[in-house]
Amino acid sequence: MTVTDQQSRIGEQILHAENITLGFGGVKALNDISFDIRKGEIRSIIGPNGAGKSSMLNVINGFYQPQEGTIHFKGVPYRPMRPYLAASNGIARTFQNIALFRGMSTLDNIMTGRVLKMKASLIEQAFYVLRGKKEELEHREHVEKVIDFLEIQAIRRTPVGRLPYGLQKRVELGRALAAEPDLLLLDEPMAGMNLEEKEDMSRFIVDVNEQFGTTIALIEHDMSVVMDLSDRVVVLDYGRKLADGTPDEVRGDQAVIDAYLGVTHE
């Protein structure tokens, strides 16, 4: 992708984390963190284990409530953000540890991503009447498109507990995509994968961003993946922001090299 193509794809600020401070007891997981995410970009958050990366995602979608700071999403300040507000306003996520309904099929797991878009009453849904029937067909059609996109047609009826790890990760991505998010939070989507699975997941992430126009915030430890996929990278270290910039800028930052990449000065 050329610089011109990148500039045309990336738009205005969609999220701004402002002066976020989060503590657990005497330990500060996040200390006065500020950064933004722009519409249409892939924004990576990197750092060593314990740097505060997952805590930052948990603040963005309301699972954690910071002691200080504000999340601005689509121009609206939230202090604090709440999970139902994040989900209803267009933030979806995957988790570091797979969080699927293991006894349910791939199709049914992905269908759960449509829950907030269902307007029919419980009675209409239960008895498959009136709006319940119409919505079921509409949501099923959308989910089938997600299944086709992720190339998992062959496992659509398989209980996810029977699937190998890499495919479970793909199903979890499908559930998040089913919500049609404006901002997709991916917490280590390639953790534990082999090389082929990582290549597949990388391809899907790029396609989600380019074909659907979905803005993505990505936590990932594989630096080659981060540098290949990201438009911008923010680096955390022990709860503080260490660096922020393009992959090339971050790659050449000596503080990042020392703290994260493990290479010292000559």
C-alpha positions in Angstrom: 0.0 0.0 0.0 1.4 3.4 -1.0 1.5 6.4 1.4 -1.3 8.1 -0.6 -3.5 5.0 -0.3 -2.8 4.9 3.5 -3.7 8.5 3.9 -6.9 8.1 2.0 -7.9 5.1 4.1 -7.2 6.7 7.5 -9.6 9.3 8.6 -10.3 11.5 11.7 -9.8 10.4 15.3 -12.4 7.8 16.4 -11.0 7.2 19.9 -8.9 9.2 22.3 -7.7 7.8 25.6 -6.8 10.8 27.8 -4.6 10.6 30.9 -5.7 7.1 31.8 -4.5 5.9 35.2 -5.5 2.5 36.5 -4.3 1.0 39.8 -4.8 -2.3 41.6 -3.9 -1.8 45.2 -0.5 -0.2 45.2 0.3 -1.3 41.7 -0.3 1.1 38.8 -1.2 -0.9 35.7 -1.5 2.3 33.6 0.0 5.6 34.5 -1.3 8.8 32.8 -1.6 7.1 29.3 -2.8 9.2 26.4 -3.1 8.2 22.7 -5.5 8.2 19.9 -6.9 5.8 17.3 -7.9 7.1 13.9 -10.7 5.8 11.7 -9.6 3.1 9.3 -6.2 2.4 10.8 -4.6 -0.7 12.4 -3.2 0.7 15.7 -1.0 -1.7 17.6 -0.3 -1.6 21.3 2.9 -3.4 22.2 5.2 -3.9 25.3 6.7 -6.5 27.5 4.5 -8.8 29.7 2.9 -6.7 32.4 3.2 -3.5 30.4 -0.5 -2.8 30.7 -1.6 -3.6 27.2 -4.7 -5.8 28.0 -5.5 -3.4 30.9 -5.7 -0.6 28.3 -8.2 -2.6 26.1 -10.2 -3.4 29.2 -10.5 0.3 30.0 -11.4 1.2 26.4 -14.4 -1.2 26.4 -15.4 -0.6 30.0 -14.3 -3.8 31.8 -12.0 -1.8 34.0 -12.8 1.6 35.4 -9.8 3.9 35.7 -9.2 6.1 38.7 -8.3 9.0 36.4 -8.8 9.8 32.7 -11.5 9.8 30.0 -12.2 7.7 26.9 -13.5 9.8 24.0 -15.3 7.6 21.4 -16.7 9.2 18.3 -16.3 12.6 19.9 -18.3 11.7 23.0 -16.4 11.6 26.4 -17.0 8.6 28.7 -15.8 8.8 32.3 -16.0 5.9 32.8 -16.9 3.8 29.7 -19.2 0.9 30.5 -19.2 -2.4 28.6 -22.8 -2.0 27.4 -22.1 1.5 26.1 -19.0 0.3 24.3 -20.8 -2.6 22.7 -23.9 -0.7 21.7 -21.8 2.2 20.3 -19.7 0.0 18.1 -16.8 -1.5 20.0 -16.2 -5.3 19.8 -13.3 -7.4 20.9 -11.6 -10.7 21.1 -9.9 -12.0 24.2 -6.4 -13.2 25.1 -7.9 -16.4 26.4 -10.6 -17.8 24.2 -14.1 -17.0 25.5 -16.5 -19.1 23.4 -19.5 -21.3 24.2 -17.7 -24.6 23.8 -20.9 -26.7 23.5 -22.4 -24.5 20.9 -21.7 -24.7 17.1 -19.6 -22.3 15.2 -22.7 -20.8 13.7 -24.5 -20.3 17.0 -21.4 -18.8 18.6 -21.1 -16.2 15.8 -24.8 -15.5 16.0 -24.3 -14.3 19.6 -22.4 -11.4 18.2 -25.8 -10.2 16.8 -27.6 -10.0 20.1 -27.4 -6.2 20.5 -28.9 -5.8 17.0 -32.0 -7.8 17.8 -35.1 -5.7 18.4 -37.7 -8.5 18.6 -39.1 -9.3 22.1 -38.2 -12.6 23.9 -41.6 -14.0 23.0 -41.2 -13.2 19.3 -37.8 -14.7 19.3 -38.8 -17.8 21.3 -41.8 -18.6 19.1 -40.2 -17.4 15.9 -43.1 -15.1 15.0 -43.6 -11.5 13.8 -40.3 -9.6 14.1 -38.6 -12.7 15.5 -38.8 -14.7 12.3 -37.7 -11.7 10.1 -34.8 -10.8 12.3 -33.6 -14.5 12.6 -33.4 -14.7 8.8 -31.6 -11.3 8.5 -29.1 -12.1 11.2 -28.5 -15.6 9.9 -27.8 -14.2 6.4 -25.2 -11.8 7.9 -23.5 -14.5 9.9 -23.3 -16.7 6.9 -21.4 -14.0 5.1 -19.0 -13.8 8.1 -18.5 -17.6 7.9 -17.8 -17.4 4.2 -15.4 -14.5 4.7 -13.4 -16.5 7.3 -13.5 -19.6 5.2 -15.0 -21.8 8.0 -18.0 -23.2 6.1 -16.9 -26.7 6.8 -17.2 -26.3 10.6 -20.3 -24.1 10.7 -22.2 -26.9 12.6 -19.3 -28.2 14.6 -19.3 -27.5 18.4 -16.4 -25.2 19.0 -15.1 -27.3 21.8 -14.1 -29.9 19.2 -12.1 -27.5 17.1 -8.4 -27.0 17.1 -7.1 -23.9 18.8 -6.4 -21.9 15.6 -9.9 -22.4 14.3 -11.4 -21.4 17.7 -9.5 -18.2 17.4 -11.0 -17.6 14.0 -14.5 -18.3 15.4 -14.0 -15.7 18.1 -13.0 -13.2 15.4 -16.1 -14.1 13.6 -18.3 -13.4 16.6 -16.7 -10.0 17.0 -17.2 -9.2 13.3 -20.8 -10.3 13.5 -21.5 -7.2 15.6 -20.3 -5.0 12.7 -18.0 -2.9 14.9 -16.6 0.5 14.1 -13.7 -0.4 16.4 -12.4 -3.9 16.8 -10.1 -4.7 19.7 -7.9 -7.8 19.2 -6.1 -9.0 22.3 -3.2 -11.3 21.1 -5.2 -12.9 18.2 -2.2 -15.0 17.2 -1.0 -16.2 20.6 -0.2 -19.9 20.5 -0.6 -20.3 16.7 1.8 -21.9 14.4 3.3 -20.1 11.4 0.5 -21.1 8.9 -2.2 -20.1 11.4 -0.5 -16.7 12.0 -0.3 -16.1 8.2 -4.0 -16.8 7.9 -5.0 -14.6 10.8 -2.8 -11.8 9.5 -4.6 -12.0 6.1 -8.0 -11.9 7.7 -7.0 -8.9 9.9 -5.8 -6.9 6.8 -9.0 -7.9 4.9 -11.3 -6.8 7.7 -9.5 -3.5 7.8 -9.4 -2.9 4.0 -12.6 -4.6 2.8 -14.9 -3.7 5.7 -13.2 -0.4 6.7 -13.0 -1.6 10.3 -10.7 0.3 12.6 -8.5 -2.1 14.6 -6.6 -1.9 17.8 -4.2 -4.8 18.0 -2.1 -6.3 20.8 0.4 -8.8 19.5 3.8 -10.0 20.7 5.1 -11.2 17.3 7.0 -8.1 16.2 7.2 -9.1 12.5 3.4 -9.2 12.5 3.1 -5.8 14.3 5.5 -4.1 11.9 3.9 -5.6 8.8 0.3 -4.8 9.7 0.3 -1.6 11.7 -0.2 2.0 10.6 0.9 3.3 14.0 2.3 1.7 17.1 2.1 2.8 20.8 4.6 1.2 23.2 3.9 0.7 26.9 6.4 -0.3 29.5 5.4 -0.9 33.2 2.2 1.1 32.7 3.9 4.1 31.1 3.8 5.2 27.4 7.3 4.7 26.1 6.9 5.7 22.4 4.3 6.4 19.8 4.6 6.6 16.0 4.9 4.7 12.8 6.4 1.2 12.8 9.7 2.6 11.4 9.8 5.3 14.1 9.1 2.9 16.9 11.6 0.3 15.5 14.3 2.9 15.5 13.6 4.3 19.0 16.5 3.5 21.3 14.3 3.5 24.4 12.0 0.8 22.7 15.0 -1.2 21.6 16.4 -1.2 25.2 13.2 -1.9 27.0 11.3 -4.2 24.6 13.4 -5.5 21.7 16.3 -6.4 24.0 19.2 -4.8 22.1 21.5 -2.5 24.0 23.6 0.4 22.8 26.9 -0.5 21.0 
